[in-house]
Amino acid sequence: MIATALHIALGCVTLAVLLNLFRLFRGPTAPDRILALDTMLINAIAFIILFGILEASTVYFEAALLMAMVGFVGTVAYTKFLLRGDIVE
């Protein structure tokens, strides 16, 4: 029962990633593309966590945590560069 729910959730997250890719390539402005990258990172984290539950391994949860930390810093850096034109002041 839980395996079926996990496969359905993986399919939904995959669809969400495809829609994010569409917005990433089609986005008319840079902020749209930054939001698409950030949302794609969140979906990738969800995908890794779901796969970790399916495989019953804790390594995937640690990888998702590292991705979340690095992704947050990357999103802040992209936004700061877009607003000010310089990352380090």
C-alpha positions as CSV (number, residue, x, y, z in Angstrom):
1,M,0.0,0.0,0.0
2,I,2.7,2.5,1.0
3,A,4.8,1.5,-2.1
4,T,1.9,2.4,-4.4
5,A,1.4,5.8,-2.7
6,L,5.2,6.5,-3.0
7,H,5.1,5.7,-6.7
8,I,2.2,8.0,-7.2
9,A,4.0,10.8,-5.3
10,L,7.1,10.2,-7.3
11,G,5.1,10.6,-10.5
12,C,3.5,13.9,-9.2
13,V,6.9,15.3,-8.3
14,T,8.3,14.3,-11.7
15,L,5.4,16.2,-13.3
16,A,6.2,19.2,-11.1
17,V,9.8,19.1,-12.2
18,L,8.8,19.0,-15.9
19,L,6.6,22.0,-15.4
20,N,9.4,23.8,-13.6
21,L,11.7,23.1,-16.6
22,F,9.1,24.7,-18.8
23,R,9.0,27.8,-16.7
24,L,12.8,27.9,-16.5
25,F,13.2,27.8,-20.3
26,R,10.2,29.9,-21.1
27,G,10.3,32.4,-18.3
28,P,10.1,35.9,-19.7
29,T,12.2,37.6,-16.9
30,A,15.1,36.7,-14.7
31,P,13.1,36.6,-11.5
32,D,10.8,34.0,-13.1
33,R,13.8,31.8,-13.9
34,I,15.2,32.2,-10.4
35,L,11.9,31.2,-8.9
36,A,11.7,28.2,-11.2
37,L,15.2,27.1,-10.2
38,D,14.3,27.4,-6.5
39,T,11.1,25.5,-6.9
40,M,12.9,22.9,-8.9
41,L,15.4,22.5,-6.1
42,I,12.5,22.0,-3.6
43,N,11.0,19.4,-5.9
44,A,14.3,17.6,-6.3
45,I,14.6,17.5,-2.5
46,A,11.1,16.0,-2.3
47,F,12.1,13.5,-5.0
48,I,15.2,12.4,-3.0
49,I,13.2,12.1,0.2
50,L,10.5,10.0,-1.4
51,F,13.2,7.8,-3.0
52,G,14.9,7.5,0.4
53,I,11.6,6.3,2.0
54,L,11.1,3.8,-0.9
55,E,14.6,2.4,-0.5
56,A,14.6,2.6,3.4
57,S,18.0,4.3,3.5
58,T,19.1,7.2,5.6
59,V,21.8,8.4,3.1
60,Y,19.1,10.0,0.9
61,F,17.9,12.1,3.8
62,E,21.4,13.5,4.5
63,A,21.8,14.3,0.8
64,A,18.5,16.1,0.8
65,L,19.6,18.2,3.8
66,L,22.8,19.1,2.1
67,M,20.9,20.1,-1.1
68,A,18.6,22.3,1.0
69,M,21.4,24.2,2.6
70,V,23.4,24.7,-0.6
71,G,20.2,25.6,-2.5
72,F,19.2,28.3,-0.1
73,V,22.6,29.9,-0.4
74,G,22.5,29.7,-4.1
75,T,19.0,31.3,-4.3
76,V,20.1,34.1,-2.1
77,A,23.2,34.7,-4.2
78,Y,21.2,34.7,-7.4
79,T,18.7,37.2,-6.0
80,K,21.4,39.4,-4.5
81,F,23.2,39.5,-7.9
82,L,20.0,40.3,-9.7
83,L,19.2,43.2,-7.3
84,R,22.6,44.7,-6.8
85,G,24.8,43.3,-9.6
86,D,27.4,42.2,-7.1
87,I,27.3,39.2,-4.7
88,V,30.1,40.2,-2.3
89,E,30.1,43.7,-1.0
